[in-house]
Amino acid sequence: MVELIVVMAIIAILSAILVPMILGYVTRSRIASANSSAGKIRDSVTYFMTKAGAEDYGMFLTRNAICDVDVDIQNGTWHMLLSDPSVFLQKYNAMWVDGEGSGTVNDGQSNSVNAVNRFASHLANTFPSINSGYVRFRLIGGMCYALYFTEQQITAVDDFPDFGDASGWSINEYEWNGQEQGINPDGIVIGTSPVLPLKVAGS
């Protein structure tokens, strides 16, 4: 009986030590994965815009050409909405005027007259494993300066920092949940590119 109590006490102590460590590792892995995905999506956005520019239907190459883009992903369909289609060059076979479009894997829209469909299709085909989530990013003069991504909801994240200019974000640090970079006060894991650091208390 004494031996059993000792064994149970040892198990309890080990659990108290190991469980928080394992949970912490899982959380950090999820944050790292989200940040990595955000960085890859941002690179893919920049690639598409560079290609569109080379084919004469990209953005105007000025600092005043600013467009925020919202993308909700549901069942593998990437639905994209532009805040200002007027800052894009319009070509007879690639038009941005609708400011809205969608794309899925193998949808054959790489040459769609709706340039937003092309854009959404490009992202859907580049990231076929992302089946649900939300992406928001800012384009300035054809470059993607900041982006956030979450797989935990399909709507914009409430009270998230605004985009800035070429520096990326409007702030240098964010409170997040007060403990972990990448988790907001509602417990949502959010990947950012460039990574938005955790604001240290008192700084």
N, C-alpha and C positions, 0 to 999 in steps of 0.2 A: 504493500500500500504506500509506504514511504517512497519507494522507488518510482512508483507511478506519479506521485505528486511532484517529485523532483523533475521527472521527464516533462510533465505538463508545464511546469514553471519555466523550464529551459525553452520549450516550444513557444511559450507566450513571449518570452524575452526576445527570442530570435524574430518572431513575427513583428513585434513592436519596432525592431530595427530594420528588418528587410522590407516589409510592406511599403513604408514611406519611400525607401530608396528605389524600389521597383516602380512605384507610381510616379516618382520624380523623373526617373529615366524615361518612362513612357511619355510623360508630358513634354519633356525636352525634345524627344524624338519627333513628336507631332509638330512642335513649333519649328524645328529645323526643316522638316519636310515641307511645311507650309511656306516658309521663307524661300526654300529652294524652288518650289513650284512657282511662287511669285516672280522670282528672278528669271526663270525659264520663260514664263508667259511674257514678261516684259521684253526679253530678248526677241521672242517671236513677233511681238507687236512691232518692234523697231525694224526687224527684218522685212515684214510685210510693207511697212510704210516706205522703207528704202526702195523696195522693188516697185511699189506703186509710183514713187517719184521718178524712177528711171523710165517708167512707161507712161509718164505724163498725166497721171491722175492722182498724184499724192497731194500733200498739203502745200499751201503757200509757204515759202521758206522765209518767213519773217517772225520776229518775236511777238507780233500782234496776232499771229495765227494760233489761237488756243482753242482746244476742244477737249471737254471731259467726256469719257466714254463709259457707259454702264453696260455690263453684260450679265444677264442671269442665265444660268445653265440648268436645264431641266430635262431629265431622261436623255442626256447626250446632245440636246439641241442648245446651241449657243445663240441667244437672242440679244442683239446689240442695238443700243440707242445712242446717237451722237447728240451732244448739246448744241453744236453749231455746224451744220453741214456746209455753210457758206465759206468756210476757210479751206475747203478742198477744191482742187482743180476738177472741172467737169469735162469729161471726154465722151464722145458720142456713144462709145461702147462700154463706158464705165462711169456711171453717174452716182453721186452721193446725195442728190437732192432730197430723197425721201428721209434720209437721216436715220433709217431703221432697217434692220434686216436680220436674217438668221441663217445658221448653217449647221449641218450634221456631218458625220463621217461618211465619206464616199457619196456625197450628194451631187457631185458633178457641177458645182457652181464656181469653179475656178475662173470661168470666163463670163460670169453673169453680168448683165448690163447694170444691175444694182451692185455698186461697189461695196456697199455695206454687207451684202450677202457674201461677196468674195472674201471680205475681211473675216466675217464670222465663220465661214466655211474653213478658211485657212487655220484658224485657231482650233476649231473642232477636230480637224484632221491631224493637227500637230499634237493634240492632247486627247487622244481617244479614250484614255482611262478615266478622264474627269467627266463624271456623269451628272454631277449636281454641284451647285455652288454659285458664287457671285464674284465678279471681277469689276474693279473700277480703276481707271487710269486717266492720266492727263497727257495729252499730246501738245507739244509746242513746236511749231515749225517743222513738223514731220518726225520729231523725236519723242520717245516716251520717257518722261522725266521721273514719274513716280507711279506706283501701282500697288493695290492691295488685293488679296485673294483669300476667300474662305470657302471651305466645303460644307460648313455647318448651317448655312442658310442661303436662300435664293433671292434675298432682298438686300438693299444697302445697309451697311452697319451704322447704327445710330451713334451720333455724337463722336464720330471718328475725326481725327485731325484733317484739316483741309490741305489740298495740294498747294505748293508754293510755286516759285518760278524755276529756274534751272537748277536750284539747289535740291529740288524734289518735294520736300514737305514744308508746310508753313511754320513748323516748330522743329527744334533740334532734338527734343526728347518728348516722350509721352508717358503718362502715369501707368498705362496699361491697367493691370489689376493690383498694382502696388508690389508685386512679388516677382512675376515672370514677364520678360519681354515676349510679346506675341499672344498674350491672353488678355482680352479686354475685361472691363468690370462685370460683364454678363457671362463670363466664362467661355467666350467664343475664341477659338484659335484663329488668328489672322496672320497670313504671311504678307510681308511688306518688301518692296524693292524700290529704292534702297532701304535696307533694314532700318526701321525706326526704333532707336534705343530706348530702354527703360529709364525713366527719370528717377534718379536716386533721391530718396527723401532728404530734404534740407538743401538740395543743390539748386 
